[in-house]
Amino acid sequence: MKLITNPPNPYQKKFIHYFEGLTPPAKLEVFFDDTKSILAKNDSPDLSFTWSLNPYRGCQHACAYCYARPSHEYLDFGAGTDFETKILVKLKASELLRETFMKKSWKGEVIAMSGDTDCYQPLEACYELTKQCLEVCLEFGNPVSMITKSFLITRDLELLKALNERTHLWVSISIPFFNEKNARLVEPGAASIAKRFEAVEMLSRAGIPCGVLIAPIIPGLNDSDAGLIMKEAAKRGARSAETILLRLPSTVKDVFIERIQKNFPGEAEKILSRIRQVRGGKLYDSRFHERYKGHGPYWDNLQQMFGVLTRKYGLDKSYPEPERPPFKRPTPQGELFSV
């Protein structure tokens, strides 16, 4: 059973430290989030989207590297096991999204789902908040981009097909590892690698534009997996492959180091040394335009290899976007009969 382990929360004056052998188990707890708005606006120049939608806060996938972990500290929780077991669900997500779409100020911009935590994490099977939000997007014809590690996305295959016919849709399946054993140690709650590739194939066969996101690249741990991932992804029908370097902001660094040292005791120092090698001697660079990329010969060689492989497997092609009806608000019933 998973035990409670959280780095000190910088927003708390007191921190609970358990003596060895007395640490209690971390049990799943679900909280209702009564947020008054559902879209978050991004002002980072490093990201390609402006608006994101996250029906859940916290994530059961428990990825050691997740950059969203510190957001849980704002809620007076921890960035470690609290982030993975204390999950907030936004029950009014689709209702709030509809209210946003009905405002004249909304112009039908692309909404990124899973800009923070995975919108298809296990609780989605019960609450169906992501599905409900997609149904609202289909009704209005609002474009969507999605990132997920979950096979659960295939549950909504027919809905996604309809959405793709109505408006712009792009799906990225996150597959940072080809080695299943390593994946279990770093992202223990996510779908198996085999299931993720199966999801790529099912989406592609359904005509849904789909790519793979090989992220994060963890130098010294999964950088050698990229070629195998691209080869398999191309075989399954993926249209693109992208890579992003590992980010370790704030207390994410503490969680990541703890789990790497625990799960890869013989390789931990090599991994951390390689990360510093591509980060100018540091584990993280928080500056805009620098957070997602590395520097130096080792990183340059990796980037050249990625470029060669994407071309080799045809994952660098652009596809023409067919014309689709624009975003449109439903006509109020009374207006149908107005003169």
C-alpha positions as CSV (number, residue, x, y, z in Angstrom):
1,M,0.0,0.0,0.0
2,K,1.2,3.5,-0.8
3,L,2.4,5.4,2.3
4,I,2.0,9.2,2.8
5,T,5.1,11.1,1.6
6,N,5.0,14.8,0.8
7,P,7.8,17.3,0.6
8,P,7.4,20.3,3.0
9,N,4.7,22.7,1.7
10,P,6.2,26.2,1.3
11,Y,2.8,27.7,2.1
12,Q,2.5,26.0,5.5
13,K,4.2,27.0,8.7
14,K,4.0,23.5,10.1
15,F,5.0,20.2,8.5
16,I,4.1,16.7,9.8
17,H,7.1,14.4,9.9
18,Y,6.4,10.7,10.5
19,F,8.9,8.5,12.3
20,E,10.1,5.5,10.4
21,G,7.6,2.6,10.6
22,L,4.8,4.9,11.7
23,T,3.9,6.5,8.4
24,P,0.1,5.9,7.7
25,P,-1.2,4.7,4.3
26,A,-2.3,7.2,1.7
27,K,-6.0,6.5,0.9
28,L,-7.9,7.9,-2.0
29,E,-10.1,10.8,-1.0
30,V,-12.5,12.7,-3.4
31,F,-13.4,16.3,-2.9
32,F,-15.9,18.4,-4.7
33,D,-14.5,21.6,-6.3
34,D,-17.1,24.3,-6.5
35,T,-15.1,26.5,-8.8
36,K,-17.0,29.4,-10.5
37,S,-15.1,29.2,-13.8
38,I,-13.8,26.2,-15.7
39,L,-11.2,27.7,-18.2
40,A,-7.7,28.7,-17.2
41,K,-6.0,31.3,-19.4
42,N,-2.3,30.7,-20.2
43,D,0.1,33.6,-20.5
44,S,3.3,31.6,-20.9
45,P,5.1,32.2,-24.2
46,D,6.4,28.5,-24.0
47,L,2.9,27.0,-24.6
48,S,1.0,26.9,-27.8
49,F,-2.5,27.2,-26.3
50,T,-4.3,30.1,-24.6
51,W,-7.1,28.2,-22.8
52,S,-7.1,25.0,-20.9
53,L,-9.7,22.9,-19.1
54,N,-9.0,20.6,-16.3
55,P,-12.1,18.7,-14.8
56,Y,-9.9,17.3,-12.0
57,R,-7.2,18.6,-9.7
58,G,-4.6,16.1,-8.6
59,C,-4.0,12.9,-10.6
60,Q,-4.1,9.2,-9.8
61,H,-1.5,8.5,-12.5
62,A,1.1,9.5,-9.9
63,C,3.8,10.4,-12.4
64,A,7.0,11.2,-10.4
65,Y,7.8,14.1,-12.8
66,C,4.4,15.8,-13.0
67,Y,4.9,19.6,-13.2
68,A,1.4,20.2,-11.8
69,R,2.2,18.8,-8.3
70,P,2.9,22.2,-6.7
71,S,-0.6,23.4,-7.6
72,H,-1.9,21.0,-4.9
73,E,0.0,23.0,-2.3
74,Y,-2.2,26.0,-2.9
75,L,-5.0,23.9,-1.5
76,D,-3.1,23.2,1.7
77,F,-2.2,19.7,0.5
78,G,1.1,18.1,-0.3
79,A,2.8,17.7,-3.7
80,G,3.6,14.0,-3.1
81,T,1.1,11.4,-2.3
82,D,-1.5,14.0,-1.5
83,F,-1.5,15.0,-5.2
84,E,-2.1,11.4,-6.2
85,T,-4.8,10.5,-3.6
86,K,-6.6,13.7,-2.7
87,I,-8.5,14.4,-6.0
88,L,-10.8,17.3,-6.6
89,V,-13.6,16.9,-9.1
90,K,-15.4,19.8,-10.7
91,L,-18.9,18.5,-10.9
92,K,-20.2,21.6,-12.7
93,A,-17.5,21.5,-15.4
94,S,-19.8,21.1,-18.4
95,E,-22.3,23.5,-17.0
96,L,-19.6,26.2,-16.5
97,L,-18.2,25.5,-20.0
98,R,-21.7,26.0,-21.6
99,E,-22.0,29.3,-19.7
100,T,-18.7,30.4,-21.1
101,F,-19.6,29.5,-24.7
102,M,-22.8,31.4,-24.4
103,K,-21.0,34.6,-23.6
104,K,-20.6,36.9,-26.6
105,S,-17.0,37.5,-25.6
106,W,-16.1,33.8,-26.4
107,K,-14.9,33.5,-30.0
108,G,-14.5,29.7,-30.3
109,E,-10.8,29.4,-29.5
110,V,-9.1,26.1,-29.1
111,I,-9.4,24.5,-25.7
112,A,-6.6,22.3,-24.4
113,M,-7.8,19.5,-22.2
114,S,-5.2,18.1,-19.7
115,G,-3.2,21.3,-19.6
116,D,-2.5,20.4,-16.0
117,T,-3.8,17.0,-14.9
118,D,-5.0,14.1,-17.0
119,C,-8.6,14.6,-18.1
120,Y,-9.0,10.8,-18.5
121,Q,-7.5,9.7,-15.2
122,P,-9.3,6.8,-13.5
123,L,-12.1,8.8,-11.8
124,E,-13.3,9.9,-15.2
125,A,-14.8,6.4,-15.6
126,C,-17.2,7.3,-12.7
127,Y,-17.8,11.0,-13.1
128,E,-17.6,11.4,-16.9
129,L,-16.8,15.1,-16.6
130,T,-14.5,15.1,-19.6
131,K,-17.1,13.3,-21.7
132,Q,-19.7,15.9,-20.7
133,C,-17.4,18.8,-21.6
134,L,-16.7,17.2,-25.0
135,E,-20.4,16.9,-25.7
136,V,-20.7,20.6,-25.0
137,C,-17.8,21.3,-27.4
138,L,-19.5,19.2,-30.1
139,E,-22.8,21.1,-29.6
140,F,-21.1,24.4,-30.2
141,G,-18.5,23.2,-32.6
142,N,-15.6,24.4,-30.4
143,P,-12.1,23.1,-31.3
144,V,-10.3,20.9,-28.9
145,S,-6.8,19.5,-28.4
146,M,-6.2,16.7,-25.9
147,I,-3.3,15.0,-24.1
148,T,-3.7,11.8,-22.1
149,K,-1.9,8.7,-20.9
150,S,-5.2,6.8,-20.5
151,F,-6.8,4.0,-22.6
152,L,-10.1,5.3,-21.2
153,I,-10.1,7.8,-24.0
154,T,-11.3,5.0,-26.3
155,R,-14.6,4.9,-24.4
156,D,-15.5,8.1,-26.1
157,L,-14.4,7.1,-29.6
158,E,-17.8,7.8,-31.3
159,L,-18.0,11.2,-29.5
160,L,-14.5,12.0,-30.7
161,K,-15.3,11.0,-34.3
162,A,-18.4,13.3,-34.3
163,L,-16.3,16.1,-32.8
164,N,-13.6,15.7,-35.4
165,E,-16.2,15.9,-38.2
166,R,-17.7,19.0,-36.6
167,T,-14.6,21.0,-35.7
168,H,-10.9,20.8,-35.2
169,L,-9.7,18.0,-32.9
170,W,-6.2,16.8,-32.1
171,V,-5.2,14.1,-29.7
172,S,-1.7,13.4,-28.3
173,I,-1.1,10.1,-26.4
174,S,1.7,10.6,-23.9
175,I,4.3,7.8,-24.2
176,P,7.6,8.7,-22.5
177,F,8.8,5.1,-22.1
178,F,9.0,2.0,-24.2
179,N,10.4,-0.1,-21.3
180,E,7.3,-1.2,-19.4
181,K,9.2,-1.9,-16.2
182,N,10.6,1.6,-16.0
183,A,7.2,3.1,-16.9
184,R,5.6,1.3,-13.9
185,L,8.3,2.7,-11.6
186,V,7.9,6.3,-12.8
187,E,4.2,6.6,-13.7
188,P,2.6,3.8,-11.7
189,G,-1.0,4.8,-12.1
190,A,-1.0,5.3,-15.9
191,A,-2.1,2.8,-18.5
192,S,0.4,0.3,-19.7
193,I,2.5,1.2,-22.7
194,A,0.8,-1.5,-24.8
195,K,-2.6,0.0,-24.0
196,R,-1.4,3.5,-25.0
197,F,-0.2,2.2,-28.4
198,E,-3.5,0.4,-28.8
199,A,-5.3,3.7,-28.1
200,V,-3.2,5.4,-30.8
201,E,-4.2,2.7,-33.3
202,M,-7.9,2.9,-32.4
203,L,-8.0,6.7,-32.7
204,S,-6.1,6.6,-36.0
205,R,-8.3,4.0,-37.5
206,A,-11.3,6.1,-36.6
207,G,-9.8,9.0,-38.6
208,I,-9.0,11.1,-35.5
209,P,-5.8,13.0,-35.9
210,C,-3.4,11.5,-33.3
211,G,0.2,11.9,-32.4
212,V,2.5,10.8,-29.6
213,L,4.1,13.0,-27.0
214,I,7.5,11.5,-25.9
215,A,7.6,13.6,-22.8
216,P,9.3,14.2,-20.6
217,I,12.7,13.2,-21.9
218,I,14.6,12.2,-18.8
219,P,18.3,12.1,-19.8
220,G,20.0,8.9,-18.8
221,L,16.7,7.1,-18.3
222,N,14.3,7.1,-21.3
223,D,16.1,9.0,-24.0
224,S,17.1,5.7,-25.7
225,D,13.4,4.7,-25.9
226,A,12.5,7.5,-28.3
227,G,13.4,5.6,-31.5
228,L,11.4,2.5,-30.5
229,I,8.4,4.6,-29.5
230,M,8.4,6.5,-32.8
231,K,8.7,3.3,-34.8
232,E,5.8,1.6,-33.0
233,A,3.7,4.8,-33.1
234,A,4.2,5.2,-36.9
235,K,3.1,1.6,-37.3
236,R,-0.1,2.3,-35.3
237,G,-1.0,5.3,-37.4
238,A,0.4,8.2,-35.5
239,R,0.8,11.4,-37.5
240,S,3.5,13.2,-35.4
241,A,5.9,12.8,-32.5
242,E,7.1,15.5,-30.2
243,T,9.5,15.6,-27.3
244,I,9.9,17.9,-24.3
245,L,12.7,17.9,-21.8
246,L,12.0,17.1,-18.1
247,R,10.9,20.0,-15.9
248,L,11.4,20.0,-12.2
249,P,9.9,23.2,-10.7
250,S,9.6,23.8,-7.0
251,T,8.7,20.6,-5.0
252,V,8.5,18.5,-8.1
253,K,12.2,18.2,-7.8
254,D,11.9,16.7,-4.3
255,V,9.3,14.1,-5.3
256,F,11.3,13.2,-8.5
257,I,14.6,12.8,-6.7
258,E,13.1,10.7,-3.9
259,R,11.4,8.3,-6.3
260,I,14.4,8.0,-8.7
261,Q,16.7,7.2,-5.8
262,K,14.2,4.7,-4.4
263,N,13.3,3.0,-7.7
264,F,16.6,3.3,-9.6
265,P,19.3,3.1,-6.8
266,G,22.1,2.1,-9.1
267,E,21.3,4.7,-11.8
268,A,20.0,7.6,-9.8
269,E,23.2,9.6,-9.7
270,K,23.8,9.0,-13.4
271,I,20.3,10.3,-14.3
272,L,20.6,13.4,-12.1
273,S,24.1,14.1,-13.5
274,R,22.8,13.8,-17.1
275,I,19.9,16.2,-16.2
276,R,22.4,18.7,-14.9
277,Q,24.5,18.2,-18.0
278,V,21.8,19.5,-20.3
279,R,20.6,22.2,-17.8
280,G,23.9,24.1,-17.4
281,G,24.8,22.4,-14.1
282,K,21.3,22.8,-12.6
283,L,18.3,20.4,-12.3
284,Y,15.9,23.1,-13.6
285,D,15.9,26.4,-15.4
286,S,12.6,28.3,-14.8
287,R,13.2,31.0,-17.4
288,F,10.7,31.4,-20.2
289,H,12.0,29.9,-23.5
290,E,14.4,27.8,-21.5
291,R,12.2,25.6,-19.4
292,Y,11.4,23.0,-22.1
293,K,14.8,22.6,-23.8
294,G,18.3,21.7,-22.9
295,H,21.8,22.8,-24.0
296,G,25.2,21.3,-24.7
297,P,26.6,18.4,-26.8
298,Y,24.5,15.7,-25.2
299,W,21.2,17.5,-25.7
300,D,22.2,18.6,-29.2
301,N,22.9,14.9,-30.2
302,L,19.6,13.9,-28.8
303,Q,17.8,16.6,-30.8
304,Q,19.5,15.6,-34.0
305,M,18.6,11.9,-33.4
306,F,14.9,12.9,-32.8
307,G,14.9,14.9,-36.1
308,V,16.3,12.0,-38.0
309,L,13.9,9.5,-36.5
310,T,10.8,11.7,-37.1
311,R,11.7,12.0,-40.7
312,K,12.5,8.3,-41.0
313,Y,9.2,7.2,-39.6
314,G,7.1,9.9,-41.4
315,L,6.1,11.7,-38.2
316,D,7.1,15.1,-39.4
317,K,4.5,15.6,-42.1
318,S,1.8,18.3,-42.1
319,Y,-1.7,17.3,-43.0
320,P,-4.3,19.6,-44.7
321,E,-7.0,20.7,-42.3
322,P,-10.4,20.2,-44.0
323,E,-13.0,23.0,-43.9
324,R,-15.4,22.7,-41.0
325,P,-18.4,24.8,-39.8
326,P,-17.3,27.6,-37.5
327,F,-18.2,27.8,-33.8
328,K,-21.9,28.6,-33.4
329,R,-24.1,29.2,-30.4
330,P,-27.5,27.4,-30.4
331,T,-30.3,29.7,-31.5
332,P,-32.8,30.4,-28.6
333,Q,-36.1,28.7,-29.4
334,G,-38.0,32.0,-29.2
335,E,-35.9,33.5,-32.0
336,L,-37.0,30.9,-34.5
337,F,-40.4,32.5,-34.7
338,S,-39.3,36.2,-34.4
339,V,-40.1,38.5,-37.2
